Amino acid sequence: MLKKALFIMFLSLTSITLLAQQIKTISGVVTDAATGEALIGVAIQEPGTSNGTASDLDGNYTLNVKGDRISFSYVGYKSQVLTVQNASTLNVKLLSDSELDEVIVVGYTSQKKREVLGSLTNVKSKELTQLPVSNTTEALQGRVAGVQVTNTSGAPGSGATIRIRGAGSINSSNDPLYIIDGIPASNGLNSVIPTDIESISVLKDASASAIYGSRANNGIVLITTKKGKKGKAKVSYNGQFGAQVHGSLTEMANTSQYINIYNAAAKNDGRELLEGKWLRDDFANVNHLEEVFQTALMTIHDVSVSGANDKFNYLASGSYYNQEGIIKNSKFEKFTGSTNLGYQATKWLKIGLSANAGKSTTDIVPSSGDGYGNSEGGSVVRYAFMRNPAIPVYDKSGKFVDKPSEYFGHPMYDTFFGEGYNPLGVAEMADRKRDETMVLSKLNVEVKLPYNTIWNNNFGIDYKKSELSAYNRTWGTGDRINNPSSRSFNNNEELGWTLNSVLSNTHTFNEAHRLTSMIGTEAIRYNGTSKDGGTNKDGELQYSADYASSLLSFFGKVDYNYNYKYYLSALIRHDGSSRFAEGNRWGTFYALSAGWDVNEEEFFKPLTPVVNLMKLRAGWGAVGNQEIGLYAFVDKFMPYANYPFGGNPSLGYTQTQLGNTDLQWETSKQLNLGLDMAFLDGEYGFSADYYHKVTKDLLIKAPLPPSIGNAAPFWMNSGEILNEGVDLEVYMRKQYKNAGFSIALNWGYLKNEVLKVNAPISGGRVDTGIDAKLIEEGYSLGSYYLYEMDGIFQNESEIVRSAYQGANIQPGDVKYKDLNGDGVIDEKDRRHIGSSIPNQTLGLNLQGNLSNWDVSIFFQGAFGNEIYNQIGHETEGFYRGFNVTKDYYDNYWRGEGTSNTHPRASWNAKSNNVMVSSRFLEDASYLRLKNLQVGYTFALKSKLISNFRVFGSATNLLTFTKYSGLDPEMTVSANASGEGDRSNGIDWGTYPVAKTFTLGVNLTF
């Protein structure tokens, strides 16, 4: 009996020992790979068995397993299967689907990020709301590789231009197409509240954008707005309060210095000196540049209410934006409201309704150009540079001083100090307002059909109205103000509608083959009215015009992937546009692309714990551009009252446009090669793209011979432009329990070259009849065409030995290079020097968090471009009685060997010393600390408030540049109307961007 009992005990112990050898106890914690937060309820299972558990409130788990593998799966995260080996602790970081399987809007449908083959960058709401801007376009600056965003002006309410992979058109538009929730928005991002945006997708190549056909040549900006999320109602408030100041101002000469340099010039030219009886005790010493600027306040308030249940989701929001300008008397005020409603009527029917409406008022101060060819008048900044410091701002009665002869009581003072306008007077007496109204609304009906087919229908309304009024007050001396006591207006109203219908189907067969197909049609129609008029001493003038345009399209797309490993995509679009004559209205656009997800290959599996993603992409396609005048193919006539008939002027008609019925699409063929990689659970990664884009049959305006009459330039197809470059986006992010940081860098390189052009085209006006730029084969679209300065003539013998520049050249005058060697300096000695188009752009975003604190530092820059400093042309040319820069005063030529950069003081030498030359061309490269923000989130145990964050922010805090002007980020002056991108880079005294300091609060209830 005892032996039997001992034998049973031995067997039991042996069994327990063997069982203990087969079962392993594994424990650990499961966290989010990006944020480090614990994940609750993660399904943890031994594959092939029912043995499993779930992570607890702190992400902890414990599981007994017999095998050597454990799977981890969680909704919204990429599943992982890991080998146990000999470890008893296994901590797991799950990669969010937002990293690899995030759903991104790519056109009329959406795709998982891992399936996207084109060049696309998605920017999240958090990045877009860091800057206190009225238009989200500005917030995109520096966020996307290959995309140059430039502020058109620092004036309140001013917009920004976007160039996606360069400029490909000379006279046609280079602006991208903006699509908000599936509806084209003619007013761009100005139609939506920044905090209402969920994300923005920028489509950069043909394989990504060709689905939009004739409107895709300049890229696409797709905006997805927020919707209510399931749960109880949530109320959010975001407020900012701040002050704006100007940056560094160019140092100008004071009154004493000006008198010294004036007398030096008078001696050189044999004119009367400013001395003796002409000197007065009431000479002022005013820095007119400082006088026009002020510290300006701004306020932003955004409120939203959102929520959802199983059937209904809603979001309603309102925004108020008020910004004073840093130049006195400029201001912008905007009210915006939006709603976004969704209703799941049945299992197969979903209805959505959204609307955005805004109204803004802008008090405009003339801030660009010299008043040539534009309705604003000359730039206040330009006048401030030129105004003589000896002239006071106000007279004794408090009125603005205008001409110095009027104030000082003798016409000689107009010679001594010039007749420039009082800049503060121009600013304060300006009465120009722009009122704008915008409405963008959409009705969406989505029907689920059998066999995994979805029928999606959108009907959208795009309405905008702009009313510009200007009143010219009577002030100043005599008739110096154009049409004093007159009022003018320019009103434009436009209503557009869009109807698109799309059928899409997704089918998976044999478990590995996934086919997604789409067909659709779209109709777009715009009707508008333009009215111009005014009242002056001759009575009322008025001009009005009605216009319309339409676009009808058919499109289709097929996407195929094998086991998420090999990808193929093809799309086609057929567009018909009313902008072209019959016979040329229809165009076909297309794209082909392929991809290979290398890390899905078996041979690559050993590397997948380190390399989470390695995807190769290639795409090629053709897209178009139709952005020309609505009736460029028809002849136009208008009444003309000055035909001589019988010795008297008689009414007749004159031709104002010669139509071209052969006009057709501007077409761009594009190649894109890309590589996407991610490492170590997505903590590191990069995306690199090479692109080659050739735009042919450019839509350009060709001048007509005088024999044609008064007709405007003739639209025609001619020329080719190349844009070629590299886009690179790199990121790194680390998250620990209570701290983390991330680095995101994007860099773009661009080569822009005109391959063909019918004839050289000039642009970039710097004086009457004088342009600083020339479009010519072999050079950039932004190329300058200048004389090349070769120093300063130091003595007579140097003048004799050099090429002939004119009969009155003297020592101290500018010397130019004789580039063709014919011994004479003339037009043949101008050459292409530099470009206004940057060849590199950069964005660097640094973010960190420690406990409840967060900080973000954002740098943005552009490099490799130049600016023609027209203000320097006028203030360092010393050819009129205006003020000069302190730099010119300190360095102008006073005798042999004193200067080789700044010529002598002389009015008589104007024709030589201020020729359109490299003397005024400056490096405009810059790196800007665009935003610095520090925030603190309070840990609250309140049932009422779920989030409470306060922050401080500084925008445009530091700028590193060699440019001597006020702002290296200026683009185009009002003088350049109709010139397009070829006029960029001429600084006539542009309104600079402000440094902004704000305090803000984010509240969620």
Secondary structure, 3 states (H helix, E strand, C coil): CHHHHHHHHHHHHHHHHHHHHHCEEEEEEEEECCCCCECCCCEEECCCCCCEEECCCCCEEEEEECCCEEEEECCCECCEEEECCCCCECCEEECEHHHHCCEEECCCCEEEHHHCCCCEEEEEHHHHCCCCCCCHHHHCCCCCCCEEEEECCCCCCCCEEEEECCCCCCCCCCCCEEEECCEECCCHHHHCCHHHEEEEEEECCHHHHHHHHHHCCCCEEEEEECCCCCEEEEEEEEEEEEEEECCCCCCECCHHHHHHHHHHHHHHHCCCCCCHHHCCCCCCCCCHHHHHECCEEEEEEEEEEEEECCCEEEEEEEEEEEEECCECCCEEEEEEEEEEEEEECCCCEEEEEEEEEEEEEEEECCCCCECCCCCCCECHHHHHHHCCCCCCCECCCCCECCCHHHHHCCCHHHHHHCCCCCHHHHHHHCEEEEEEEEEEEEEEEEEEECCCEEEEEEEEEEEEEEEEEEEECCCCCCCCCCCCCEEEEEEEEEEEEEEEEEEEEEEEECCCEEEEEEEEEEEEEEEEEEEEEEEECCEEEEEEEEEEEEEEEEEEEEEEEECCCEEEEEEEEEEEECCCCCCCCEEEEEEEEEEEEHHHCHHHHHHCCCEEEEEEEEEEEEEEECCCCCCCCCCEEEEEEEEEECCEEEEEEEEEECCCCCCCCEEEEEEEEEEEEEECCCCEEEEEEEEEEEEECCEEEECCCHHHCCCCCEEEECCEEEEEEEEEEEEEEEECCCEEEEEEEEEEEEEEEEEECCCCEEEEEEECCEEEEEECCCCCCCEEEEECEEEECCCHHHHHHCCECCCCCCCCCEEECCCCCCCECCHHHCEEEEECCCCEEEEEEEEEEECCEEEEEEEEEEECCEEECHHHHHHCCCCCCCCCEHHHHHHECCCCCCCCCECCCCCCCHHHHCCCEHHHEEECCEEEEEEEEEEEECCCCCCCCCEEEEEEEEEEEEEEECCCCCCCCCCCCHHHCCCHHHHCCECCCCCCCCEEEEEEEEEEC
